[in-house]
Amino acid sequence: MIEIGVLASGGGSNFESLAKACRDGRVPGARMRVLVTNKPAVGALTRAVRLGVEALVIEPKILTIATPITNGWRPS
């Protein structure tokens, strides 16, 4: 099963179309797993709730980004 996550910052009409296509089997082997947005008042959130898709709001102003360390590499 392929799990799909969508990033949205607006009304969410494309998200809704894709979510319905997954639900109805028009995207074989796929499941809409999550909607992620950086805006707490977008229409995409309403659509996600209505479709039963998990939705997350990540507000950049309060997001703390840790310094990743991968194979000894550190960003400058």
C-alpha positions in Angstrom: 0.0 0.0 0.0 1.3 3.4 -0.9 0.5 6.1 1.7 0.2 9.6 0.3 0.8 12.9 2.2 -0.2 16.2 0.7 1.1 19.7 1.4 -1.5 22.4 1.0 -1.7 26.2 1.6 -5.1 27.0 0.2 -8.6 25.7 -0.6 -7.6 22.1 -1.1 -9.6 21.3 -4.2 -6.6 19.2 -5.6 -6.2 17.5 -2.3 -9.9 16.6 -2.2 -9.8 15.2 -5.7 -6.8 13.0 -5.0 -8.2 11.9 -1.6 -11.5 10.8 -3.3 -9.6 9.1 -6.1 -7.7 7.1 -3.5 -10.8 6.3 -1.5 -12.7 5.2 -4.6 -9.9 2.9 -5.9 -9.0 5.1 -8.9 -5.4 5.2 -7.6 -4.8 1.5 -7.1 -2.9 0.5 -4.0 -2.9 4.1 -2.6 -4.3 5.6 0.6 -4.4 9.3 1.5 -2.7 9.4 4.8 -2.2 13.0 5.8 -2.6 16.6 4.9 0.0 19.1 6.1 -0.4 22.9 6.0 1.4 25.9 7.5 -1.9 27.9 7.7 -4.4 27.1 10.4 -7.4 28.6 8.5 -7.2 27.1 5.0 -10.1 25.3 3.4 -8.0 22.2 2.8 -8.3 21.5 6.6 -12.1 21.4 6.4 -11.9 19.1 3.4 -9.5 16.7 5.3 -11.8 16.6 8.3 -14.8 15.9 6.1 -13.0 13.1 4.3 -11.6 11.5 7.5 -7.9 12.3 6.6 -5.5 13.2 9.4 -4.5 16.9 9.2 -1.6 18.7 10.7 -0.8 22.4 11.0 2.9 23.3 11.3 3.3 27.0 12.1 6.8 28.1 10.9 7.1 30.8 13.5 7.0 28.3 16.4 8.8 25.5 14.6 12.3 24.7 16.0 14.6 23.0 13.6 17.3 20.8 15.1 20.6 20.7 13.3 20.7 17.4 11.4 23.8 15.3 11.5 24.1 12.8 8.6 27.3 10.9 8.0 29.3 13.6 9.7 27.8 16.5 7.6 26.5 19.6 9.3 24.8 22.5 7.5 26.7 25.8 7.7 
